Amino acid sequence: MDLYNNMEFELKGSFIPNISNSNKLKILEVTEGSVVIQMNNSKRRGIFPLDSFQYWIKRNSLIHIGENEKKTS
């Protein structure tokens, strides 16, 4: 999956790094090797290696919230 700024993801219970008990996160910045995120229940930022973030997506622990889903919810 191609990642870009302002993408939002729903967090599933299997997302182990969920320290703030959030239900969503937003990508603030994507670089060549990392992803900067912010969880909805935290004002702090987190940084993941790009391959680690992709791992959580492949495990279905992070589910992309598409534009269509945001408009209908």
C-alpha atoms as an extended CHARMM CRD file, in Angstrom:
* protein
*
        73  EXT
         1         1  MET       CA              0.0000000000        0.0000000000        0.0000000000  PROA      1               0.0000000000
         2         2  ASP       CA              1.3170000000        3.4450000000       -0.8850000000  PROA      2               0.0000000000
         3         3  LEU       CA              1.3580000000        5.6590000000        2.1810000000  PROA      3               0.0000000000
         4         4  TYR       CA              0.8930000000        9.4250000000        2.1980000000  PROA      4               0.0000000000
         5         5  ASN       CA              0.3740000000       12.2780000000        4.6460000000  PROA      5               0.0000000000
         6         6  ASN       CA             -3.0160000000       12.5790000000        6.3880000000  PROA      6               0.0000000000
         7         7  MET       CA             -3.9920000000        8.9390000000        5.8170000000  PROA      7               0.0000000000
         8         8  GLU       CA             -6.0800000000        7.6210000000        8.6940000000  PROA      8               0.0000000000
         9         9  PHE       CA             -6.2250000000        4.0890000000       10.0510000000  PROA      9               0.0000000000
        10        10  GLU       CA             -8.5330000000        2.2910000000       12.4260000000  PROA      10              0.0000000000
        11        11  LEU       CA             -6.6360000000        0.3460000000       15.0840000000  PROA      11              0.0000000000
        12        12  LYS       CA             -7.5620000000       -3.2460000000       15.8310000000  PROA      12              0.0000000000
        13        13  GLY       CA             -6.9270000000       -4.9320000000       19.1780000000  PROA      13              0.0000000000
        14        14  SER       CA             -3.9490000000       -6.7680000000       17.7320000000  PROA      14              0.0000000000
        15        15  PHE       CA             -1.9990000000       -3.5050000000       17.2310000000  PROA      15              0.0000000000
        16        16  ILE       CA              0.4190000000       -3.9970000000       20.1310000000  PROA      16              0.0000000000
        17        17  PRO       CA              2.0670000000       -0.5110000000       20.0660000000  PROA      17              0.0000000000
        18        18  ASN       CA             -1.2940000000        1.0790000000       21.0360000000  PROA      18              0.0000000000
        19        19  ILE       CA             -0.1030000000        2.5590000000       24.3430000000  PROA      19              0.0000000000
        20        20  SER       CA             -2.6840000000        5.3810000000       24.4260000000  PROA      20              0.0000000000
        21        21  ASN       CA             -5.6980000000        3.0740000000       23.8750000000  PROA      21              0.0000000000
        22        22  SER       CA             -6.6420000000        4.9700000000       20.7310000000  PROA      22              0.0000000000
        23        23  ASN       CA             -9.0350000000        3.7190000000       18.0920000000  PROA      23              0.0000000000
        24        24  LYS       CA             -7.5010000000        5.6650000000       15.1730000000  PROA      24              0.0000000000
        25        25  LEU       CA             -4.1840000000        7.0680000000       14.0310000000  PROA      25              0.0000000000
        26        26  LYS       CA             -3.1790000000        9.5540000000       11.3710000000  PROA      26              0.0000000000
        27        27  ILE       CA              0.0030000000        9.6720000000        9.2920000000  PROA      27              0.0000000000
        28        28  LEU       CA              1.6770000000       13.0460000000        9.6940000000  PROA      28              0.0000000000
        29        29  GLU       CA              4.6900000000       12.4290000000        7.4770000000  PROA      29              0.0000000000
        30        30  VAL       CA              6.0960000000        9.6810000000        5.2780000000  PROA      30              0.0000000000
        31        31  THR       CA              9.8030000000        9.6070000000        4.4880000000  PROA      31              0.0000000000
        32        32  GLU       CA             11.8760000000        7.1040000000        2.5590000000  PROA      32              0.0000000000
        33        33  GLY       CA             12.3940000000        4.9000000000        5.6090000000  PROA      33              0.0000000000
        34        34  SER       CA              9.8940000000        5.9590000000        8.2720000000  PROA      34              0.0000000000
        35        35  VAL       CA              6.3240000000        6.9450000000        9.0580000000  PROA      35              0.0000000000
        36        36  VAL       CA              5.4630000000        9.6590000000       11.6080000000  PROA      36              0.0000000000
        37        37  ILE       CA              2.0350000000        9.0960000000       13.1830000000  PROA      37              0.0000000000
        38        38  GLN       CA             -0.2360000000       10.5900000000       15.8040000000  PROA      38              0.0000000000
        39        39  MET       CA             -2.8930000000        8.5820000000       17.6280000000  PROA      39              0.0000000000
        40        40  ASN       CA             -6.2560000000       10.2290000000       18.2400000000  PROA      40              0.0000000000
        41        41  ASN       CA             -6.0160000000        9.9800000000       22.0730000000  PROA      41              0.0000000000
        42        42  SER       CA             -2.5080000000       11.4140000000       22.2710000000  PROA      42              0.0000000000
        43        43  LYS       CA             -0.8340000000       14.7110000000       21.4970000000  PROA      43              0.0000000000
        44        44  ARG       CA              2.5140000000       12.9700000000       21.0520000000  PROA      44              0.0000000000
        45        45  ARG       CA              3.9410000000       11.6830000000       17.8140000000  PROA      45              0.0000000000
        46        46  GLY       CA              5.3750000000        8.2750000000       17.1050000000  PROA      46              0.0000000000
        47        47  ILE       CA              7.8290000000        7.1150000000       14.4710000000  PROA      47              0.0000000000
        48        48  PHE       CA              7.7790000000        3.6900000000       12.8550000000  PROA      48              0.0000000000
        49        49  PRO       CA             10.2450000000        2.2130000000       10.4060000000  PROA      49              0.0000000000
        50        50  LEU       CA              8.3870000000        1.9980000000        7.0890000000  PROA      50              0.0000000000
        51        51  ASP       CA              8.6310000000       -1.8020000000        6.8930000000  PROA      51              0.0000000000
        52        52  SER       CA              7.2920000000       -2.1600000000       10.4470000000  PROA      52              0.0000000000
        53        53  PHE       CA              4.2890000000        0.0430000000        9.6740000000  PROA      53              0.0000000000
        54        54  GLN       CA              3.5840000000       -2.0010000000        6.5180000000  PROA      54              0.0000000000
        55        55  TYR       CA              3.7870000000       -5.1690000000        8.6590000000  PROA      55              0.0000000000
        56        56  TRP       CA              0.9220000000       -3.9350000000       10.8760000000  PROA      56              0.0000000000
        57        57  ILE       CA             -1.1510000000       -3.1380000000        7.7810000000  PROA      57              0.0000000000
        58        58  LYS       CA             -0.5650000000       -6.6200000000        6.3280000000  PROA      58              0.0000000000
        59        59  ARG       CA             -1.6090000000       -8.1990000000        9.6420000000  PROA      59              0.0000000000
        60        60  ASN       CA             -4.8950000000       -6.2290000000        9.4460000000  PROA      60              0.0000000000
        61        61  SER       CA             -4.0350000000       -4.5090000000       12.7200000000  PROA      61              0.0000000000
        62        62  LEU       CA             -4.2330000000       -1.1590000000       10.9010000000  PROA      62              0.0000000000
        63        63  ILE       CA             -7.2110000000       -0.7260000000        8.5820000000  PROA      63              0.0000000000
        64        64  HSD       CA             -7.1030000000        2.2240000000        6.1890000000  PROA      64              0.0000000000
        65        65  ILE       CA            -10.0910000000        4.5340000000        6.5240000000  PROA      65              0.0000000000
        66        66  GLY       CA            -10.8070000000        5.5560000000        2.9450000000  PROA      66              0.0000000000
        67        67  GLU       CA            -12.3580000000        8.8300000000        1.8110000000  PROA      67              0.0000000000
        68        68  ASN       CA            -15.6710000000        7.0900000000        1.0350000000  PROA      68              0.0000000000
        69        69  GLU       CA            -15.8780000000        5.6240000000        4.5310000000  PROA      69              0.0000000000
        70        70  LYS       CA            -15.2140000000        9.0280000000        6.1480000000  PROA      70              0.0000000000
        71        71  LYS       CA            -17.9720000000       10.6710000000        4.1010000000  PROA      71              0.0000000000
        72        72  THR       CA            -20.5960000000        8.0780000000        5.0020000000  PROA      72              0.0000000000
        73        73  SER       CA            -19.8130000000        7.7570000000        8.7070000000  PROA      73              0.0000000000
